[in-house]
């Protein structure tokens, strides 16, 4: 099979909704590894493809982006099951870059629980990175952690929290990212339904922590203090 031996399958699904079409592809470049084999046997490309499409629809709903003009304009999203050789991603379960999602074959192999549920949660998180706004490329560290929190907020709302996540009220700073920030965003969204959607909309062109003040009438530090007090007992 030559180089084709690296590719288990390449499936493309075209999803049309609201006047837009997105193609989803799934490629296993690690099929000769234990993780790549486990992906084929337990998860599969067809399930992955369906989940990518479902995650996109869910995220557009969370972000209230019924109009395709409000979304990023990717017409294709590609998923790769890979062996992570780069030091930067060596211990990461997955990462997203533009319209590509890469999932670690080693994480698939080593995960001790229901790997299909874990994999699904990962796709919801990483697909959020594909579709969310990022301050027009702003590399502010606080924004990077906020975006990780938004991605975990989506994963939480989809019903796929990861084992070991922090519970409500935990954490030292609102911008710790991931589950700490996700729980805080859930609290803020409870104060104003659609808060996360409006926050994401503001992040289309720029970033400021004052966005919390704009949307909720209180500074983010005040909101964090009130959030911590809510769960103090």
N, C-alpha and C positions, 0 to 999 in steps of 0.2 A: 504493500500500500504506500510505501515511501512516506513523504511528509504528511500524507493524509492520515497516517496512523495516529498523529497527534490530535486529530479532530474527531471526536465521537459523532457529533452531528452539528449541522448548521440549519437551524429552523428559523423561518421568518414569518412573523405574524403581522399582518397589517390591520390596525384597529382604526376605524373611522368613527369619529364622533364630533359633533359640533363643527363640522366643516374641515376637520383636520385629520391627517392620517399619520400614524407612527408605526414603523416597522421595528420588531423586536427579534434579535438574533441571540442564539445561545451556542457557545463554542467551548468545548472541554479540551484544553491544551495539556492537561495533566492526566490523561486517561491511563497512563502506564504507572501511575503512583497509587498507593492505597487510597488516598483521598479522592482521586479522580475515578477510581473504580467504585468507591462507595457512592459517589455522586450519581454515577450511571445506574447503580443497582437500587438505591434508596430514594433518590430525588428525581432525577431524569430531566432531560431537556424540555420535554413537552410540559411538564408541571412548571418548570422554571419560566418558560415562555408565557404561560397563562398567568403566572404570578406577577411577572413584569407588567403585563397589561392591566391586571386588576389593581396593582399598586399605583400605577399612573392615574387611573380613574379615581381611586380613593384620595390621592394627593390633590388632584385638581378639585375634588369636592371640599377637602379640608381648607384649601387656599381660596375657595369660592371663585374658581377660574372656569366658569362655564363658557366664556368667550375665549377661543383659541388665541386671540390677539393679546390676552393678558398673560399668556404663558411664554416660556422659552420656546424657541422655534425649531427645536430638534425634530427631524422627521425619522430618526432611527436611534435606537438605544441598543447597545451591544453588551452582552454579559459574557465574561470569560471566567472559567474555572482554571486557576493558575497555580504554579509553584512560585512563591514570592522569593526572589533572589535578592531584591534590593534591600539594603539595610533599613531604609526608612519604613518599609512595610513588612519586615520580616515577621513580626509578632502580631500584626494586625489581622483580624478575621476577614476584612474586606476594605476596599476603598473605591471611590468614584472619581473619575477625571472627565470633565465635560460630559459627553454622552456615552461613556463607557463605565461599566461596573466590573470590578475584578474581585473574585471571592477566592480565599485561600483554600487550596485542596487539603493542606495540613489541618486547618481548622475543621473542615468537614470530617476528616478522619479521626481527629482527637476529641471532638466534642462528646461529652459523656452522656448527654441526655437525648431527647428526641431531636435528631439532627434536622429533620424535615421542617419542624416548627422553628428551630433556630435559624435555618436557612431562609425561611419565609420572612422572619423578622428582619434579618440582614437586608433582604431585598427591599423591604419597605423603607428602611433607614437610608440605604444607598440611593434608591430611586428618588427619595426626597432631595438628596444633594443634586441629582440631575436636574430637577425641576424648580428648586427654590431659587429665589433671587439672592444675590450676594453683595449688594451695595455697589454694583457696577464694577466688580473686581477688587473691591476694597480688601486689603490684607490685614486690617486691624485685628489684633489677636482676640480682643473681646468679641468681635463679630464672628470670628472663626468658631469660638466656643458657643456662641449663641446659635449659630447654624447647626452645630452638632446637637444642641438641645432641641432645636426645632425638628431635626431628623428623628430623634428619640421620642419626641412628642407624637409625631405621626405614627411611629412604631407602637407606642403605647395606646393611642386611639384605635389602631387597627387590631389590638388585642394580642400583640406578640412581644410583651416585655421580656427582656433577657434575664436569665438567672443571675442573681447577685446584684441586681439594680438597687440603688438607694430608694428607700421609701419616702412618702410624702413628708416634708418638713426637714429632711436631712440635708447636710451640706453646710459649707461655711460661707460660700459666696453664690450669688445668683448666676454668675458667669463661669461657674466651674465646668459647664458643658454637660453633654450626655444626659444621664438620667436625673442628675440634680437639677439642671436647668429645665429638663422636660417636665418634671413635677412642678416646678415654679410656673412654667408657662401654662400648665393645666389649671393651676390656681388662678392665674390672670385671665385665662379664657373663661373661667367660671364667673369672674367679675363682670365680664362683657363677652357675650357670645360672639364668636367670630374674631376675637382679638388677634389670634395667631394669623388668620388670613389677612387682616389689616396690617399687621406688623410686616408680614412677608411682602405685601404690596409696597410699603414704604421702603423696603430694602431693595427695590428695583434699581434705584438710582444712587442711593447714598446710605450712610449709617450714622446713627447717633443714639446714645442711651436715652436721650430726651424723647425718643419715640414713645417710650412708656408713659411719660408725662402727657404727651400729645393725645394718646389714646385712652388713658385711664385717669388722667387728672392728678396723678401723683408721681413723684420721682421713683425710679426703679429701686433706689435704696430704701425709700419708705415702704414700697410694696413688698420688698424682701423682708423687712423687719416685721411687717404685719403678717406675712406668710409664715415666718418662723414662730411668731406668737400664737398663730392659729393652731399649730401643731406642738406647742411647747409641752402640753400635758398628755 
